[in-house]
Amino acid sequence: MRRRTSGGATLLAFRFFGAAPEGLSRALMRIAADVAWLLHGSGVRRLEANLRRARPEASERELRRLSLEGMRNYLRYYAEAFALPRLTPEQVDARVRAVGEAPVLEACGSGRPVVLALGHQGNWDLAGAWATVHLAPVTTVAERLEPVEVFDAFVGLREAIGLRIIPLDKGGDVFRELVRTLRTGSVLVPLLADRDLTSKGVEVDLLGERARVAAGPAALAVATGAALVPTLIRHERIYGARRRAARSRWGIVLTFTPAIAVPPDVPRSEQVAALTQAWVDVLGADIAAHPTHWHMLQRVFVGDLDPARVVAPASTAPSADAPDAPEEDA
């Protein structure tokens, strides 16, 4: 009964914010962020524990300031995401400032697929809406939510902005479906992979500690030859003509970093682990520089995880072509 009630409330919120003026949604989400921060519940405490890894020298007061800004950025994402299907193409373009996109566009234009390895940063749905128009058709995965009506609502939102969504079902064959998609050629597969949902991920160094992340981006690159591009997103204030075109004070910076190649001297059995560590290094440096744009209110670091979930030895990674290859967050 509790789950059904929670799902009903989520659907009501979805419908309200989907129809409400974006300015009202932003204001309400900011209030919600401030209230959640003041209550200092488990999500905010977890965010602060993760932020401490990014800023180990921070005082308690500074950490609290960072978590407040982080919560505001996090809930701003939801206000923006609910409004996305109502934005014009011109508004989407004005809200996104892309950096380093030329190599990605060139790869897709030549028929080579691209996997984007992302963290939970900024507004990834807005980034997807821009990329599917300006770079290549976007296919990604979405974690199956309960009740099904909530999952369908989120999938509908993402399909409305032009994304193709593959449901991440327990026991499903998401990896093989993504491999088939990538082998069609000019396609973009962005995957939020900075936490491991399956206990089949890769153990890496992140912000000076051991953490577990999804193996999917690297495994797909090894299996298909797709380019693996670490991709970073953060919010930014916008001004002048761009602000008037966006009809918003906020946009995002979407940064495509150089593609990561498989090291030639690394055995195939170790390539997934090596590639994963390489893109995590890029993400970790960006989190350290912009910690309040990392929306991570869950356990990522091995020291925080339930020991029952840490089942794979640190030196191993899933095979890129194994039947039970990894699944990704979305």
C-alpha positions in Angstrom: 0.0 0.0 0.0 2.8 2.4 0.8 4.5 1.8 -2.6 1.2 2.4 -4.4 0.5 5.6 -2.4 4.0 6.9 -3.1 3.6 6.0 -6.8 0.3 7.9 -6.9 1.9 11.0 -5.4 4.7 10.8 -7.9 2.2 10.6 -10.8 0.3 13.6 -9.4 3.5 15.6 -9.1 4.5 14.5 -12.6 1.2 15.8 -14.0 1.3 19.0 -12.0 4.9 19.9 -12.9 4.3 18.8 -16.5 1.6 21.5 -16.9 2.8 24.2 -14.5 4.8 27.2 -15.8 8.5 26.5 -15.6 9.1 29.4 -13.4 6.7 28.1 -10.8 8.2 24.6 -11.0 11.7 26.0 -10.5 10.5 28.1 -7.5 8.8 25.1 -5.9 11.7 22.8 -6.5 14.1 25.3 -4.9 11.8 25.4 -1.8 11.7 21.6 -1.8 15.5 21.5 -2.0 15.9 23.9 0.9 13.4 22.1 3.1 15.1 18.7 2.4 18.4 20.3 3.2 17.1 21.7 6.5 15.6 18.4 7.5 19.0 16.7 6.8 17.6 13.4 6.0 19.4 10.3 4.7 19.6 11.5 1.1 21.3 14.8 2.1 23.6 13.0 4.5 24.6 10.7 1.8 25.2 13.6 -0.6 27.5 15.2 2.0 29.4 11.9 2.6 30.0 11.8 -1.2 30.9 15.5 -1.4 33.5 15.0 1.4 35.4 12.7 -1.0 35.5 15.5 -3.5 36.5 18.1 -0.9 38.2 16.3 2.0 39.6 19.6 3.3 36.2 21.2 3.7 35.0 22.2 7.1 31.5 21.1 8.3 30.1 24.5 7.5 31.6 24.4 4.0 30.3 20.9 3.4 26.8 22.0 4.4 27.0 25.0 2.0 28.1 22.6 -0.8 25.2 20.2 -0.1 22.7 23.1 -0.1 23.9 24.1 -3.6 24.0 20.5 -4.6 20.4 19.9 -3.6 19.3 23.0 -5.4 21.0 21.9 -8.6 19.6 18.4 -8.2 16.0 19.6 -7.9 16.5 22.2 -10.7 17.1 19.2 -12.9 13.6 17.9 -12.2 11.9 21.2 -12.8 13.7 21.5 -16.2 13.1 17.9 -17.1 9.3 18.2 -16.6 9.3 21.2 -18.9 11.4 19.6 -21.7 8.5 18.3 -23.9 7.1 21.8 -24.1 10.3 23.5 -25.2 10.8 24.7 -28.8 14.0 23.5 -30.7 15.2 27.1 -30.4 14.9 27.0 -26.6 16.7 23.7 -26.4 19.5 25.0 -28.5 19.9 28.2 -26.4 20.0 26.3 -23.2 22.9 24.0 -24.3 26.5 25.2 -24.7 28.4 22.3 -26.3 32.2 22.0 -26.0 34.3 19.5 -27.9 31.5 18.1 -30.0 33.3 18.1 -33.4 35.0 14.7 -33.0 31.7 13.1 -31.9 29.9 14.6 -34.9 32.7 13.4 -37.2 32.6 9.9 -35.8 28.8 9.6 -36.2 29.0 11.2 -39.6 31.4 8.6 -40.8 29.2 5.7 -39.5 31.0 5.0 -36.3 28.8 4.6 -33.2 29.7 6.5 -30.0 29.1 5.5 -26.4 29.0 8.4 -24.0 30.0 7.6 -20.4 28.2 10.0 -18.1 27.9 10.7 -14.4 24.8 12.0 -12.7 25.6 15.6 -13.4 23.6 18.6 -14.6 20.6 17.9 -16.8 21.3 14.8 -18.9 17.8 14.8 -20.4 18.3 18.3 -21.9 21.7 17.1 -23.2 20.0 14.1 -24.8 17.4 16.3 -26.5 20.1 18.5 -28.0 22.3 15.6 -29.0 19.7 13.6 -30.8 19.1 16.6 -33.1 22.7 17.9 -33.6 24.8 14.7 -33.4 23.0 11.4 -34.0 19.9 9.5 -32.9 20.1 8.7 -29.2 19.4 5.4 -27.6 19.7 4.9 -23.8 18.4 2.8 -21.0 16.1 3.6 -18.1 15.9 1.8 -14.8 12.5 0.0 -14.3 10.5 1.9 -11.7 7.5 0.8 -9.7 4.7 1.3 -10.1 4.7 0.8 -13.9 2.7 4.1 -14.4 5.6 6.1 -13.0 8.1 4.3 -15.2 5.8 4.8 -18.3 5.5 8.5 -17.5 9.3 9.0 -17.4 9.8 7.0 -20.5 7.1 9.0 -22.2 8.8 12.2 -21.3 12.1 11.0 -22.8 10.5 9.7 -25.9 8.7 13.0 -26.4 12.1 14.7 -26.7 13.3 12.2 -29.3 15.2 9.6 -27.3 14.8 5.9 -27.8 14.5 4.1 -24.4 15.4 0.5 -23.6 13.9 -0.6 -20.2 16.5 -2.0 -17.8 14.6 -5.1 -16.6 16.0 -7.6 -14.1 17.1 -10.6 -16.1 16.6 -8.7 -19.4 19.2 -8.7 -22.2 19.9 -4.9 -22.3 23.5 -5.4 -23.2 22.8 -7.4 -26.3 20.2 -5.0 -27.4 22.6 -2.1 -27.0 25.2 -4.1 -29.0 22.7 -4.6 -31.8 21.9 -0.8 -31.7 25.5 0.2 -31.9 26.3 -2.1 -34.8 23.7 -0.2 -36.9 26.3 2.6 -37.3 25.6 6.3 -36.7 24.1 6.2 -33.2 24.8 7.8 -29.9 24.4 5.7 -26.7 24.8 7.8 -23.5 24.9 5.8 -20.3 24.8 7.1 -16.7 27.3 4.8 -15.2 28.8 6.3 -12.1 27.1 3.8 -9.8 26.7 0.0 -10.0 23.1 -1.2 -9.8 23.8 -4.9 -10.3 26.9 -5.8 -8.2 28.5 -6.8 -11.6 30.3 -3.5 -12.1 34.0 -2.5 -11.9 35.8 -1.4 -8.9 37.8 1.8 -9.6 39.6 4.6 -7.9 37.3 7.6 -7.7 38.3 10.8 -5.7 41.0 8.9 -3.9 38.8 5.9 -2.8 37.6 2.7 -4.2 34.2 2.9 -5.8 32.0 0.6 -7.9 30.6 1.8 -11.2 28.8 0.3 -14.2 31.0 -1.6 -16.7 28.6 -1.1 -19.6 30.2 1.9 -21.4 33.6 0.2 -21.6 32.2 -3.3 -22.3 30.2 -1.9 -25.2 33.2 -0.1 -26.6 35.3 -3.3 -26.4 32.5 -5.5 -27.9 31.6 -3.2 -30.8 34.5 -0.9 -31.5 32.4 2.2 -30.7 34.2 5.3 -29.6 34.1 5.8 -25.8 33.7 9.4 -24.9 33.6 10.6 -21.3 31.0 13.4 -21.2 30.5 16.0 -18.5 27.5 18.2 -17.8 26.9 21.1 -15.4 24.4 23.9 -15.0 25.4 27.5 -15.8 23.7 30.9 -15.6 23.0 32.4 -18.9 22.6 36.0 -20.0 21.7 38.4 -22.7 20.4 37.2 -26.1 21.0 33.6 -25.1 18.8 33.9 -22.0 16.0 35.6 -24.0 16.1 32.8 -26.6 16.2 30.1 -23.9 13.5 31.8 -21.8 15.4 30.7 -18.8 18.2 31.9 -16.5 19.8 28.5 -16.6 21.4 26.4 -19.2 24.0 23.6 -19.3 27.6 23.2 -20.4 27.9 19.9 -22.3 31.5 18.9 -22.6 32.7 16.0 -24.8 36.2 15.0 -23.8 38.6 13.2 -26.1 37.7 9.5 -26.8 39.5 6.9 -24.8 41.3 4.3 -26.8 41.9 0.7 -25.7 45.6 0.5 -24.6 47.4 -1.7 -27.1 49.4 -3.6 -24.5 46.4 -4.5 -22.3 45.1 -8.1 -22.6 41.4 -8.3 -23.7 40.4 -9.7 -20.3 41.6 -6.5 -18.7 40.4 -4.0 -21.3 37.0 -3.2 -19.7 38.6 -2.5 -16.4 41.3 -0.3 -18.0 38.8 1.7 -20.0 36.4 2.1 -17.1 39.2 3.5 -14.9 40.2 5.9 -17.7 36.7 7.5 -18.1 36.2 7.5 -14.3 39.5 9.5 -14.0 38.0 12.2 -16.3 34.7 12.2 -14.3 36.5 12.4 -11.0 38.6 15.4 -12.0 35.4 17.2 -13.0 33.6 16.3 -9.8 36.5 17.6 -7.8 36.3 20.9 -9.8 32.5 21.2 -9.7 31.2 19.0 -6.9 27.8 20.6 -6.5 26.8 19.5 -10.0 27.2 15.8 -9.1 23.7 14.6 -8.1 24.8 11.5 -6.1 22.5 10.8 -3.2 23.3 7.0 -3.2 26.1 4.8 -2.1 29.0 4.6 -4.6 32.1 4.1 -2.5 33.0 0.6 -1.5 33.5 1.7 2.1 29.8 2.6 2.2 28.3 -0.4 0.4 26.6 -3.4 1.9 29.3 -6.1 1.9 26.8 -8.5 0.3 26.8 -6.3 -2.9 30.6 -6.3 -3.2 30.8 -9.8 -4.7 33.4 -9.5 -7.5 37.1 -9.3 -6.7 38.6 -5.9 -7.2 40.9 -7.0 -10.0 38.1 -8.5 -12.2 35.6 -7.0 -14.5 32.7 -8.5 -16.5 33.4 -9.8 -19.9 32.3 -7.6 -22.8 30.6 -10.5 -24.5 29.3 -12.5 -21.5 25.6 -13.5 -21.6 25.1 -11.7 -18.3 27.0 -8.6 -19.3 26.4 -5.5 -17.2 23.4 -3.3 -17.1 23.5 0.5 -16.8 21.7 3.2 -14.8 19.8 5.8 -16.8 
